[in-house]
Amino acid sequence: MKAAVIYELGKPLRVEEVPVPELRDEDVLVKVEATFVAPSMKDIVNPGGFFIRPTLPAILGSDAVGTVSKLGKHVKGLSEGQKVWVNSMLYYPNDEYALKGREGLSDSMAFQGMFTFNPNNVALMDEYQGGFAEYIKAPSYNIVPLPDDFATEQAVRLGYLGTAYQGLKKAGVHYGSTVIINGATGTVGTGAVLLALAMGAIKVIAVANKKDRLEKLKQIDPLHIETISLQDGEVTPRIMQLTGGKGADALVDCLSYVDTKSTQQCIFGVKRGGTIVCLGGATGDLVIPYGYLLGTEISLTGSIWFHSYEATEMVNMSTAGLLNLNLFEVRSFSLDQINEAIEYAGSRVGGMITSLVKF
């Protein structure tokens, strides 16, 4: 099969012939139709950062969509030819936290085709290579069936959408909620805005820097989306103005690799008893007075990734017409254009654009 292989950080990936992965008994082989090109992939293929990468040479790429080509002999409930999305979170099912249904906290957690936080998990990434290839293998528990007519260009966004979705659920967003989305024009943030609307939020306050991208976001639903640009000064007073002085029910922070100045301001725009969920990649600390937490009973937590069944929930919301994924503009590349694709996605083109490699 053809695959894009990285041999050295900072050097172009090479497209070449490699063996088709061999399955273990619980694995599934997927013939790839398309794979998402994450904005962070540019950081992963270059030196630096906090990423612990697979052993090189390696095949990268997460959020692959395709059809089941072959099943391991112990796999049940799936069939060859079935359209699927591959959840990229790897872990050992007998891990303490996986057994509790909190696989995102597992000591064994790694992201297939991307990185891990624990050097002990490199072997797991080495076993399960990424989706910049004609075929990808994955554990059967990471295979999510899709309707045959579900658009591949939309399905490749499920990983980043799911990150936002679980954060919104942890924040308690529901019909009638008012929610702040910080970092709203990025890949995760844009998904958070669309999902908050699908979940019934009555007011979504989108906070970001670039005014043109915020305006484009507002036009999706001018009645329910309000925007605040960081270019216009302090954020907290504007949030309070938009909420009648009460503050929002929740804050979902989706910042990428920038400082936490805007997060700090958004925190004080959350009403008493509200919830703050941090799920982005911001760098830096948050300073919250002890007495403020005591007096407001605000809950502050983090969120990493999501469960495979939540991907099905998002697909159902989309097919029911609640979640509009037709808004994304698609930029498609061939596998031979992999280096161009990574450079393009890494230029931070905004969350309304889906970059993918298509086979």
C-alpha positions as CSV (number, residue, x, y, z in Angstrom):
1,M,0.0,0.0,0.0
2,K,1.0,3.6,-0.4
3,A,1.7,5.6,2.7
4,A,3.3,8.9,3.8
5,V,6.2,8.1,6.0
6,I,8.1,10.4,8.3
7,Y,11.8,9.5,8.8
8,E,13.1,12.6,10.5
9,L,11.5,15.5,12.3
10,G,11.7,18.7,10.3
11,K,12.1,16.8,7.0
12,P,9.4,16.2,4.3
13,L,7.3,13.0,4.6
14,R,8.0,10.5,1.8
15,V,5.2,8.7,-0.1
16,E,6.2,5.1,-0.7
17,E,5.1,1.5,-0.7
18,V,4.9,-0.2,2.7
19,P,3.3,-3.5,3.8
20,V,-0.4,-3.6,4.6
21,P,-0.8,-3.9,8.5
22,E,-1.1,-7.4,9.9
23,L,-4.2,-7.8,12.2
24,R,-4.3,-9.1,15.7
25,D,-7.4,-11.0,16.7
26,E,-9.3,-8.0,18.0
27,D,-8.2,-5.6,15.2
28,V,-10.0,-4.2,12.2
29,L,-8.4,-3.2,8.9
30,V,-9.9,-0.2,7.2
31,K,-9.5,0.9,3.6
32,V,-9.1,4.6,4.0
33,E,-11.2,7.1,2.0
34,A,-9.9,10.2,3.7
35,T,-7.9,11.4,6.7
36,F,-8.2,14.7,8.5
37,V,-5.1,16.9,8.5
38,A,-5.1,18.5,12.0
39,P,-3.7,22.0,12.5
40,S,-1.3,20.5,15.1
41,M,0.2,18.1,12.6
42,K,2.7,20.7,11.6
43,D,3.9,20.9,15.1
44,I,4.1,17.1,15.4
45,V,6.3,16.7,12.3
46,N,8.7,19.4,13.4
47,P,11.1,19.3,16.4
48,G,10.1,20.8,19.7
49,G,6.9,20.9,21.7
50,F,5.7,18.6,24.4
51,F,4.8,15.8,22.0
52,I,6.1,12.2,22.6
53,R,5.9,10.8,19.1
54,P,5.9,7.3,17.7
55,T,9.2,5.7,16.9
56,L,10.5,6.9,13.5
57,P,10.1,6.0,10.7
58,A,6.3,6.2,11.3
59,I,3.0,6.8,9.5
60,L,1.1,9.7,11.0
61,G,-2.5,10.9,10.6
62,S,-5.7,10.8,12.8
63,D,-9.4,10.7,12.1
64,A,-9.4,8.3,9.2
65,V,-12.7,7.4,7.5
66,G,-13.2,4.5,5.2
67,T,-14.7,1.0,4.8
68,V,-13.9,-2.2,6.7
69,S,-11.6,-4.3,4.6
70,K,-10.9,-7.2,7.0
71,L,-11.8,-8.3,10.5
72,G,-9.7,-10.0,13.2
73,K,-11.1,-13.4,14.0
74,H,-12.5,-12.3,17.4
75,V,-14.3,-9.2,16.1
76,K,-18.0,-9.2,16.2
77,G,-20.7,-6.7,15.3
78,L,-18.9,-5.3,12.2
79,S,-18.9,-6.4,8.6
80,E,-16.7,-6.0,5.6
81,G,-17.6,-3.1,3.4
82,Q,-19.2,-1.1,6.2
83,K,-18.4,2.6,6.3
84,V,-16.6,3.6,9.6
85,W,-14.7,6.3,11.4
86,V,-11.6,5.4,13.4
87,N,-11.4,6.9,16.9
88,S,-7.7,7.7,17.4
89,M,-7.6,7.4,21.2
90,L,-5.6,4.2,22.0
91,Y,-5.5,2.6,25.4
92,Y,-5.4,-0.8,27.0
93,P,-9.0,-1.9,27.9
94,N,-7.8,-3.4,31.2
95,D,-6.3,0.0,32.3
96,E,-7.7,1.2,35.7
97,Y,-9.4,4.2,34.2
98,A,-10.6,2.5,31.0
99,L,-12.4,0.0,33.3
100,K,-14.1,3.0,34.9
101,G,-15.2,4.3,31.5
102,R,-12.7,7.2,31.7
103,E,-10.2,6.1,29.1
104,G,-9.0,9.6,28.5
105,L,-7.3,9.4,31.9
106,S,-5.7,6.0,31.2
107,D,-2.0,5.6,31.9
108,S,-1.9,3.9,28.5
109,M,-3.6,6.6,26.6
110,A,-2.1,7.7,23.2
111,F,-3.4,9.2,20.0
112,Q,-3.0,7.0,17.0
113,G,-0.9,8.7,14.3
114,M,-0.1,11.6,16.5
115,F,1.4,11.6,20.0
116,T,1.2,10.5,23.6
117,F,2.0,12.1,27.0
118,N,3.6,9.0,28.4
119,P,6.8,7.5,26.9
120,N,5.7,4.0,28.0
121,N,2.9,4.2,25.4
122,V,5.1,4.6,22.3
123,A,4.8,0.9,21.6
124,L,1.0,1.3,21.3
125,M,1.5,4.0,18.7
126,D,4.1,1.9,16.9
127,E,1.7,-1.0,16.7
128,Y,-1.2,1.1,15.4
129,Q,0.2,3.5,12.8
130,G,-1.8,6.5,11.4
131,G,-4.1,7.2,8.6
132,F,-1.9,8.9,6.0
133,A,-2.0,5.5,4.2
134,E,-4.3,3.5,2.0
135,Y,-5.1,1.1,4.9
136,I,-5.1,1.6,8.7
137,K,-5.6,-0.9,11.4
138,A,-7.2,-0.2,14.7
139,P,-8.6,-1.9,17.8
140,S,-12.2,-2.9,17.2
141,Y,-13.4,-0.8,20.1
142,N,-12.3,2.3,18.2
143,I,-14.3,1.5,15.1
144,V,-17.5,3.7,14.8
145,P,-20.0,2.6,12.2
146,L,-21.4,5.4,9.9
147,P,-24.4,5.6,7.7
148,D,-23.4,4.8,4.1
149,D,-24.5,8.2,3.0
150,F,-22.8,10.2,5.7
151,A,-20.4,12.6,4.0
152,T,-16.7,11.5,4.4
153,E,-15.7,15.2,4.4
154,Q,-17.8,15.7,7.5
155,A,-16.9,12.5,9.2
156,V,-13.2,13.3,9.3
157,R,-14.1,16.2,11.7
158,L,-15.6,13.8,14.3
159,G,-12.4,13.8,16.5
160,Y,-12.2,17.5,16.9
161,L,-16.0,17.8,17.2
162,G,-16.1,15.2,19.8
163,T,-13.5,17.0,21.9
164,A,-15.8,20.0,22.0
165,Y,-18.9,17.8,22.5
166,Q,-17.7,16.1,25.7
167,G,-16.6,19.5,27.0
168,L,-20.1,21.0,26.4
169,K,-21.7,18.0,28.1
170,K,-19.4,18.4,31.1
171,A,-20.4,22.1,31.2
172,G,-24.0,21.0,31.4
173,V,-25.0,22.8,28.2
174,H,-28.6,22.1,27.4
175,Y,-31.8,23.8,26.0
176,G,-31.9,27.4,27.2
177,S,-28.2,27.6,28.2
178,T,-26.0,30.6,27.7
179,V,-22.4,29.5,27.0
180,I,-19.1,31.3,26.3
181,I,-16.8,29.6,23.8
182,N,-13.3,31.0,24.0
183,G,-11.1,30.4,21.0
184,A,-14.3,30.2,19.0
185,T,-12.8,30.5,15.5
186,G,-10.3,27.6,15.8
187,T,-11.0,24.0,14.7
188,V,-12.3,22.9,18.1
189,G,-14.0,26.2,18.9
190,T,-16.0,26.3,15.7
191,G,-17.2,22.8,16.4
192,A,-18.1,23.9,19.9
193,V,-20.3,26.8,18.6
194,L,-22.2,24.5,16.2
195,L,-22.7,21.8,18.8
196,A,-23.8,24.3,21.5
197,L,-26.5,25.4,19.0
198,A,-27.5,21.8,18.3
199,M,-27.7,21.1,22.0
200,G,-30.2,23.9,22.5
201,A,-28.1,26.8,23.8
202,I,-30.1,30.0,23.6
203,K,-27.0,32.3,23.5
204,V,-23.5,31.4,22.4
205,I,-20.9,34.1,23.1
206,A,-18.0,33.5,20.7
207,V,-14.7,35.0,21.9
208,A,-11.7,35.1,19.6
209,N,-9.2,37.5,18.1
210,K,-9.9,37.9,14.4
211,K,-13.0,40.0,13.6
212,D,-13.5,38.7,10.1
213,R,-13.7,35.1,11.3
214,L,-16.0,36.1,14.2
215,E,-18.3,37.8,11.8
216,K,-18.5,34.8,9.5
217,L,-19.3,32.7,12.6
218,K,-22.1,35.0,13.7
219,Q,-23.7,34.8,10.3
220,I,-24.4,31.1,10.9
221,D,-27.1,32.1,13.4
222,P,-27.2,35.9,14.1
223,L,-30.1,35.4,16.5
224,H,-28.3,33.1,18.9
225,I,-24.6,33.9,18.4
226,E,-22.9,36.9,19.9
227,T,-19.3,37.7,19.2
228,I,-16.5,39.4,21.2
229,S,-13.1,40.3,19.6
230,L,-10.1,40.4,21.8
231,Q,-9.0,43.4,19.7
232,D,-11.7,45.5,21.4
233,G,-10.3,45.3,24.9
234,E,-11.5,43.7,28.1
235,V,-13.8,40.7,27.6
236,T,-15.5,40.4,31.0
237,P,-17.6,43.7,30.9
238,R,-18.9,42.8,27.4
239,I,-20.0,39.3,28.6
240,M,-21.8,40.8,31.5
241,Q,-23.5,43.3,29.2
242,L,-24.6,40.5,26.9
243,T,-26.1,38.5,29.8
244,G,-27.9,41.3,31.6
245,G,-25.3,41.5,34.3
246,K,-25.7,37.8,35.3
247,G,-23.0,36.1,33.5
248,A,-23.1,32.9,31.4
249,D,-24.1,29.5,32.6
250,A,-20.9,28.0,31.3
251,L,-17.5,28.6,29.7
252,V,-15.9,26.1,27.3
253,D,-12.3,27.1,26.7
254,C,-11.0,25.9,23.3
255,L,-7.8,27.9,23.0
256,S,-4.9,26.6,20.9
257,Y,-1.3,27.1,21.9
258,V,-1.5,30.6,23.1
259,D,-1.4,32.3,26.6
260,T,-4.4,32.2,29.0
261,K,-5.1,36.0,29.2
262,S,-8.5,35.6,27.4
263,T,-9.4,32.6,29.5
264,Q,-8.7,34.5,32.7
265,Q,-11.1,37.2,31.6
266,C,-13.8,34.8,30.5
267,I,-13.8,33.0,33.8
268,F,-15.2,36.1,35.5
269,G,-18.0,36.2,33.0
270,V,-19.5,32.9,34.4
271,K,-22.4,33.2,36.7
272,R,-22.6,31.8,40.3
273,G,-23.0,28.1,40.2
274,G,-21.7,27.9,36.6
275,T,-19.2,25.5,35.1
276,I,-15.8,26.1,33.4
277,V,-14.3,23.4,31.2
278,C,-10.8,23.7,29.7
279,L,-10.1,21.5,26.7
280,G,-7.8,23.4,24.5
281,G,-4.0,23.6,24.4
282,A,-3.4,27.0,26.0
283,T,-0.1,27.6,27.8
284,G,0.2,29.3,31.1
285,D,-1.6,29.4,34.4
286,L,-5.0,30.6,35.7
287,V,-5.3,32.7,38.8
288,I,-8.6,32.4,40.7
289,P,-9.0,33.8,44.2
290,Y,-9.8,31.2,46.7
291,G,-12.7,33.3,48.0
292,Y,-14.1,33.7,44.6
293,L,-14.6,30.0,44.2
294,L,-16.0,29.8,47.7
295,G,-18.5,32.6,47.1
296,T,-19.6,31.6,43.6
297,E,-19.5,27.8,43.8
298,I,-18.2,27.8,40.2
299,S,-16.9,24.4,39.0
300,L,-13.7,24.3,37.1
301,T,-12.5,21.1,35.3
302,G,-10.7,19.8,32.3
303,S,-11.8,17.5,29.5
304,I,-9.8,15.4,27.1
305,W,-11.3,13.6,24.1
306,F,-14.5,11.6,24.3
307,H,-16.1,8.2,24.0
308,S,-16.8,6.4,20.8
309,Y,-20.5,6.3,21.5
310,E,-20.5,10.1,21.5
311,A,-19.4,10.1,17.9
312,T,-22.6,8.2,17.1
313,E,-24.6,10.8,19.1
314,M,-23.1,13.6,16.9
315,V,-23.8,11.6,13.7
316,N,-27.4,11.2,14.8
317,M,-27.6,15.0,15.6
318,S,-26.3,15.7,12.1
319,T,-28.6,13.3,10.3
320,A,-31.6,14.7,12.3
321,G,-30.8,18.2,11.1
322,L,-29.8,19.6,14.5
323,L,-26.0,19.8,13.8
324,N,-25.2,21.6,10.6
325,L,-21.9,20.2,9.2
326,N,-22.5,21.5,5.7
327,L,-21.0,24.8,6.8
328,F,-17.4,23.6,6.6
329,E,-15.4,24.5,3.5
330,V,-13.3,21.5,2.4
331,R,-9.7,21.7,1.2
332,S,-8.8,18.3,-0.2
333,F,-5.3,17.1,-1.0
334,S,-3.9,13.8,-2.5
335,L,-1.5,11.7,-0.6
336,D,1.3,12.9,-2.9
337,Q,0.5,16.4,-1.6
338,I,0.9,15.4,2.1
339,N,3.6,18.0,2.9
340,E,1.6,20.8,1.3
341,A,-1.5,19.6,3.2
342,I,0.3,19.7,6.6
343,E,1.8,23.1,5.8
344,Y,-1.6,24.5,4.8
345,A,-3.5,23.1,7.9
346,G,-0.7,24.3,10.1
347,S,-1.0,27.9,8.9
348,R,-4.1,28.1,11.1
349,V,-6.6,28.8,8.4
350,G,-9.5,28.8,10.9
351,G,-12.1,26.3,12.0
352,M,-14.5,26.8,9.1
353,I,-12.1,24.9,6.8
354,T,-11.6,21.2,6.8
355,S,-8.3,20.0,5.5
356,L,-8.0,16.4,4.5
357,V,-6.1,13.9,2.5
358,K,-8.4,12.0,0.1
359,F,-7.6,8.6,-1.5
